[in-house]
Amino acid sequence: KPNSGEVAKTFAFDAVYGQDSQQQSVYDESAFPLVESVLEGYNGTIFAYGQTGCGKTHTMMGSYESEETQGIIPKAFNHIFGCIDSAEDGKKFLVRCSYLEIYNESILDLLGKDNNRKLDVKEDKDKGIFVQGLTSVIVKSIPEIEKTMVAGTKNRKVGETAMNKDSSRSHSIFTIYIETAEDQTDGNQRFRVGKLNLVDLAGSERQSKTNATGDRLKEAQKINLSLSALGNVISALVDGRSTHVPYRDSKLTRLLQDSLGGNTKTVMIAAVSPADYNYDETLSTLRYASRAKNIKNKPKVNEDPKDALLRQYEEEIKMLKDALMKMSQGQTSMDTATLLHNLTSHFPASLQGENLQESVENIIEYDDGSTKKTDLGKSIGHHMSNGKRLEELEKLAKEQEKIKGALAEKEKIIEMESKQKEELQSIIKDMEQKLMKGGDVFETKEKMQAKAYREFQLKLQKQKMKEKKLKEEQLKREEELMTNFQDLQEEVDDKVKIVNKLRKRYTAALNEIKDLEEEHQTEKEDLLESIRNLERDLDFYKIIVNTLMKEEHLYKIKSKSRYDLENNKWTVPPFIFKAEEVNFPKLKINRIKELINNEKECK
């Protein structure tokens, strides 16, 4: 703490990045391994946490002005589609995404037609926790997914405060679902589904610093309450004695339930300010991040899920191709086959056994021949008796009408089946376009670069794992050497060092307790201030309602209403209330109250 003379506080993290760090180095070290896991079928979450104005959105989104300034989210797009492109034969992919924001504890769909429609959180034993009615978009390339994200970001709530010109007024979650189908040696397919949550949290705020009023103040209160709930969940997960984890205290913790304490690999990026002015907020952020580091999840690969969209697409494509093949081979329905049999029974045996199209051509030829025969019959008829001639003409006319009717019916069937065939081909083409195979995303040069980059990163990750293991072994050897002393003085010196080290730790622990008490008091005051503001609003609404309605009417409405614990909201049945104009008569307050009470009694 500045000018306090206290012992410096120490926090241990997997990586630390200063103000001169590059976006690429942050991604390569912190996000690359996680995205690789998602491509293997794991669930993954990356979220930035910290005070307002510290660069959370810059870390997650960055800028599209150049590749160097792009954040984790756009770099993840390049990574995912690069891996898909370099995948081996026998693999198919389906990628889709969704984008939501949590604004004032309401879930809004950033990709939907109505961005202000509030959505509900649901839970299913197969799907887990999900948002009902959330828009999901199938994407096949980097430009498509970037276009989707940009469209959603435009709908996100932002506002200006004293600490940040473009302050995020909501939490956002951009989710990418990656479904993979891999051919097996036994002829079957192995399906895996990975899910990547890319979370941009709104920053914690203090009204004394942001000077927020009106809507900005209300937004800040909701943001702080949800972040406080997030902190409580982290604390409960770290504390092994807690039997209850308060996931339902906010929409944010409810949606991130799996990410915080379930089947997900999670990376938390703590964004802090180096300014002494923000010491308290920085310390609080570091504490939360340090606690979160101690959470132990047990992620597993999502293999052969029942609701895999890719599996459904593959099955539907197979059915459509089978139907198309049958049509191409002339295998038609029973009705059509019966009709064909009836038609061909009228013709000579030489015409039977031909395919459908050729049979129609032969019918046309046969029709032309019949006309000639009719003309011939007319000339022959001169040598026949009148009765026999009329009988033959009637017979030929009836046969001709039958053939014409059969021909018209057959043409309709062929036209209908041709249309069905075209529709099937169009559907199959459309569905296959939604599935991606390796090598379909990048050009050859870009493909080689993406493959080389990925191979380099994988080697780098293996090297870092080896270095970590060697460091651990070295520390272990040093500890063993410390226990082997040459003489008594050496042992005394070593014990003195240990005592001094423990004394420093003890002093640091006392300072930490003091800081935690101060932080707890500050948080308590902030929460009390939020409660006071809410109570002030509640008192105002109570006065308005009690002025307009009798207490028994309110009780009647409340008795028929239900409170939804899942979504934390009331369901009130429709009721009729006769609204009247609002007037402020120039009378004394006591007289006004008397008139209002009299009017209520008369109702």
N, C-alpha and C positions, 0 to 999 in steps of 0.2 A: 504494500500500500504506500502511496507517495508520502514522504516526510513522516513516516510512522516509526521507523526504526525496527519494524517487525521482521522476523525471519521470512525469507522469500518462500512462497508456496510453490510446491512442485506437483505437476500432473504428468502422468505417463500416457501417451497415445501412440498409435501405430505409425502415424506420420504427422509432420508439422510443416506448414507452408507459410512463408512470409509474404510481404507485399510485392516482392519481385518475382514470385513464382509464376510459372506459365500455366495456362489452362490445360495444355497437353500433359504436363507432368502430373498435375492433379488427377487427370483422368487415368493415365497409364498406371499410376501406383494405387489409387483408391477405387476406381470404378471398373477398370478392365477385368480383373478377376471375377467380379460379381456378374458382369454381363456375360462372361464366358459360362458361368454356372447356369444362368438363365437359359442359354442356348442348349445346355445339357438336360434341361427339364426341371430345374429348381425354381422356386419363387425367390425373388430378390427385391430389395427396397433400398433406395438411396434418398436420404433427405437432409436438407440443410436446416440448421437450428441456430438461433441467436437473436441478438438485439436488432431492432429496426435500423436500417441504414448501414449494415455491416457487410453487405455483399452476398446475401443468400441467393437472390435472384440472378445476380451476375455469375455466381458459381454454377447454378443449375442451368440457366438459359444462355447467358453470355450475349454476344452480339454476332449478327450474321455478316458484318462488314468484312471479316476475313476469317480464315480457318483458325488462326491463332487465338482469336477472341471468342470463338464458340465455346459454350459451356458443356456440361456433362450430358445434357439431354440430346443436343444435335450430334455430339460425338458418339453417343450410344447408337443413334440411327445409322451412322456410317459403319460402326462396328458390326451391328446386327446383320445388315444387308451384305457387308463384306464377307462375313462368315457363311451366309447362305450361298453366295456366289461361288465360294471356294469349296463348297461341300462336295463330297464324292457322289458318284452315280448311285441311284437307288434310294435317294432321299428326296422327300417333298416337304414343302413348308407352307404354312398359312399364317400370315401376320395380320393382326387387327389391333386397334387401339381405341381407348376411351379417354375422356378428359372432363374432370369435374372440379368444382370449387366449393369450399365450405365458407359461406358468407353469413355472418350473424347467426351461426349454428343452423343454417339451412343449406341443404345440398342442392346445387344447381348444375345442370348439364350444359357445359360450354360448347358442345357440338350439336345440341338439339335445336329444333326450330324455335321453341319457346325457351329462352335462356333464363326466364324468371320463374318457371314452374318448379316448385319444390318437390324433390324426390325423397322416397322413404328407404331406410336401410332394412334389409331382410336377412334372415339366416336360414340356410338349408343344409341338411346333413350331407348332401353330395357337393353342392356348390360352395358351401361355407357362407361367409358374410358377403353380401352383394347389394348393389343399389338397384332397386326395381325401376325399369324403364330407362336405364342409362343407355345412350346411343353408343354403338360400337361400329367402327368403320374398318373395312378390310382394305389394306394397303399393300401395294406390290412393288414399290420403289421408294428411294430416299426422297425425291421431290413430292411424292404423294403424301408421305407421312409428315414431311415438313410443312406442306400446305395445310394439312389437317391441324397441326399444332399451332400454326400462325393464326388460323381462323378462330381457334378456341381462345388463344391468348388475347385476341382483340375484344372478346366478350368478358374478360376478367375484370374484376373491380379493383381500381387503383385510385389513389387520392394523394393530395399534397399535405404534408405536415411540416412542422418546424425542423424536423430532423431528416426528412427525405422528400424530395420533390415528387417522385413517382413511387410512393409507398404502396406495397401490396396490402389491400384491405381484406384479403381472404387467403385461406390455405388452398393450394391446388394440387391435384394428383393426376398425373398423366400416366396411364397404364398401357403397357404393350404386352399382348399375348402372343407367344410364339409356339405354334403347334408343329410338330415334326412327325412324319411317317417314314419309317426306315424298313426296307425290304429285308426279310430274314432268309436264311438258307432253307428253311422248311416250307417256304412259299407264303408264309404269313407276313403281316406287317406289325412293327412295334411302334406304338404311338406314345409321344411324350408332349407335355404341355408346360412351358415355362411362363412365368408372369413377372414382369418388371414394373415396379411402382417407382415413379420419379416424382418426388414430393418437394414442393416449394412452399415452405411455411411462412406465414406472415410473422413479422418480428414483434417481440414483446415491447410494450411501450409504457412510459410513465407520463402521466398527464402534465406533470410539472415541466417536462422537457419538450414534449411535442406541442404543448399549448392547444390540444385538441378540444373542440367544442361541438355541440350538435351531433350530426351523424358521425363525424370522425371520432368523437368521444364514445358514442355507443358502439362503434366498430371496435375501438381499442379495448373496451370492456369485454366484449365477446372473445376477442383474440386472446387477451390475457387469461380469461377463464379457461379456454380450451388448452392453452399452453401450460397452465397450472395443473389441469387434469392430466396432461401428458407427463409432467414431472411426477405427479402422484403415482401414475402407472409404472414409470421407470423405477421409482423408489420401492414400490410394492414388489416388483419382479426381482429386484436385487436383494431385498430383505427376505430371506428364506422362511421367516416366521409368519409372513402374511398369508392368511388363508383366502383372502378375497382381493382380487385385482380389479380396481374400479374402471373397467373399460367403457362402461355405459355412461360415464359422467360427461362425455362430450362426443360429438359426431366424429371428430378427428381420431380419438383413441379407439372408437368402435371400428372405424374403417381400417385402422392400422393394427388391429388386434393381432392378426397373424404375423405382421412385420415385427411387432415388439416382443411377443412371447409365444410364437408358434412355429409353423413350418415355413420359415423364411430366413434367407441370409440377408442381413441388414448392414448398411454402412451409414453412419451418422457423421455429418460434417458440421463441426461447430465453428460458426463465423463470429469472430470477436473484433473489438476495436482496440487499437493500441493506446488510445488517448486516456490519460489519467482521469479525465472527466467522466469516463464510462467504466471506471474501475469496478463498481459494484455489479453492474450488468455483465461485465466480462467474467468476473469471478463466478457468478451464478451460472453462466453458460458453461464454463469449464467444469464446474461441479456436476451439472446434469450430464454432460458428455462423458465424464469419468465414471459416473454411476452406470450409464447406458452400456459402457464398455464391458461391464461385469455381467451383463445379461447373457445367459447361455441358451441358445435356441438349438433345436434338433431338426434341421431341414432334411427333407428326403426328395428324391426324384418323383415327379408326378407321372407315373407310367400307366398307360392304358386307361385314361379317365373315361367315364361313361358319356360325359357330355362334350367330348372333343368334336369340334366343328369339322375338323379335317377328316375324321373318320366318317362322319355323315356325308360329307362331300364325295369321298372316295366310293362309298357304297352306292350313292345316288348315280354317280358317273358310270359305275359298272352296270347298274340296272338299265340305264339309258342306252349304253353301248350294246348290251344284249338285245334290247328291243329293236335298236336300229339294225343290228346284224340280221335279226329274224326278218325284218321288213325287206332288207336288201336281198336276202336269200329266198324271198317269196313266201316265207312262213307267215301267213295271215291268220286272222281270227276265224273261229268256226263259222260265223255268219257269212264271211266273205268266201271261205272255202266251199260252203254249200252252194252259194250263188254261182261260183265258177263251175262247179260240177253240173249245175242245171243248165248253164250256158253252153258248155262244151258238149253236152249230150245231144245237142241239136246238129252238131257238125260232124263231118266225116272223121274217121279214126286218125287220119294223117295230121289233123290239126291239134289233136289232144297231146298233152305232155309238154307244150311250149310254155315259156315264161309269160308273165302277165302282159307286158308291153307288146310282145310279139303276137300274142293271141288277139289283142285288139286290132292290130294291123291286118291280121288275117280275116277278122270279122268284117272289116271295111271292104277288103277285096272280095269276100264272099257276097257281100251286099251288092256290089257292082255287078257281079256275075248273075245274081238273081234277077236283076232288072233286065239283063240281056235275055235271060231265059223266058221272062214274061213276054218280051217282044216277039221272041221266037214262037212262043205258045200261040200268039195272036195269028201268026201266019199259018201255023199248023191247023189252027181251029177251023179254017175254011174247009178242011177235008174231014172234019168231025161233025157229029150231030150237034145241034144247038144246045141240047141239055148237057151233054158230056163236056162241051167247051166251057159253059158257064160254071160247071162244077170245078173244073181244073183251075180256072181263073180265080175263083173264090178261095180255093185252097192255097194257091201261090200268094195271093194278097194277104191272107192270114199269117202265113209263114214269114212274109216280108215285115209285117207289123211287129211280130214277135222278135225278130232279129233287131229291128230298129230300137224297140224298147229295151232289149237286153244290152245293146250297144250303149245307149244313153245312160243306163244304170251303171254299166261297167266304167264308163268315162268318169262318172261322179265318184266312184270308189277309188279309181286311180288318182284323180285330182286330190281327193281327201287324204289318201295315204301319202301322196307326194308332199302335201302341206305338212302332215304329221312328221314326215322324215326330215323336212327342212327345219321344223321347229325343234326336233330332237337334236339335230346337228348344231343348231344355234345355242341351245341350252348347254350341251356338252362343252362347246367351245367357250361359252361364258364362264362355266364352272371351272374348267381347266385353267383359264386365264387367272383365276383367283389363287390358284396353287402355283407355287414357285419351285423350280428345280435349280440345282447348282449350275452356275454359269449364265444365268439369265439376267443378272442385275447390271454388272459393269462391262465396260469395253475391255479388250485384252490388256492394254497398258494399265488401266486402273485395277484390273483383276490381279495382275502380278504384284502391283504395289500393295494392295490390301492383304494379299497372301503373305508377302514378305514381312509386312508390319506385324501381322498376327503371330507368325512364327517367331519373330524377334521378341515380342512381348511374352510369349509362352516360355521361351528360353530364359528371359530375364526373371520371370516369376520363379522358375526352378532354381536359378542362381541365388535369388534372395532367400529362398527357403533353406538352401544349403548354408548360406552365411549366418542365418539366424540360429541354425542348429550348431554351427561351429562356435558362435558366441556363447551359447548356453553351456557347451562343453568346456569352454575356456573359463567361464565364471565358476563352474563346478570344481575345476582343477585348482583355481586360485583359493577357493574356500578350503579345499583339502590341505593346501600348502600352509595356510594360516594356522592350522591346528598342530603343525609340526614345528616346535621351537628348539633353538640351539641351546639356550640357557634361560635362567629364571628372569633376567632383566628383559630379554626379548619378549617373554610371555607377559611381563608386567606392562611393557610399552604397548603391546597389542591390546591388552585388557583396557588400558587407559583410552586408546583410540575408540574401542567399542563403547565405553562409557560416555565419551564425548559425543559420539554419534547418536547414542540413545537419548542423551540429554537434549540434543538439538531436535530430535524427533518428538520428544515430550513437549518441548517449548512450542514447536510447530503445531502439535495436536491441541495444546491449550489455546493458541491463537485461532486455530481452525474452529474450535468450539465457540469461541467468542464471536467470530465472523458469522458462523451459522446461526447463532442466536440473533445477531443483528439482521441478517438476511431474512430469518423467519419473521422477525418483528416488522420489517419493511413489507414483506409479502402479506402479512396479516393486515397491516394498515391499508395496503392497496385493495385487498379483498373487502375490507370493511367499508372503504370508500365506494367500491362498486355496489356493495349491498345497500349503502345509504342512498345512492343514486336510484337504485331499483325500487327501494321502499318509497322514495319521494314520488317516483312515477306511479307506483301502485296506489299511494294515498290519493293522488290526483284522479286516477281512474275510478277509485272507490267513491269519491265525492260526486263525480259526474253520474255514475250508475245509481247511487242512492238518491240522487236528486230526481232522476227520471223514473225509477221503479220502486215498488214496494219490496220489502224484505222477503215476504212470502212468495212473490213472483220470482225473485232471484233463487230462492231455495227450490222452487218447483223446477226451474230450468236446470239447476245444478244436479238435482236428483235424477234427471233424465239424461244427463251428460255422462261421458265416460272418459277416463284418463288413460292414454296409451303409454305404458311404461317403456315399450320398445322404442318409440319415437319421441317420447317426452312432450306430448301435446294433447290438448283436450279435443274431444269430438262432441260438438254441441248440436243437438237436433234443430231443424228449422223452426223458427217461431215468428209470430207477427207482432210488431211493435209499432204503434201509431206515432210517427215522428211529428214533432211540432217545431215551429220556428224558435230560434234562440233570440231572446230579447233581454235587455238589461234595463228594467224600469228604474226611474229616478225616485226610489223609495228607500226608507231606512232598512237596514239589513234584517232586523228582527221582523219587520212587517213583511218583507219578501219571503222569509222562511215560513212565516205563518200562512201566507197565501199558497206557497208551494205544497206545504203539508195538507192544507185543505183540499187542494186539487188532487193530490195523490189519494186522499180518503174517498173522494167522489168517484174515482176510477174503479 
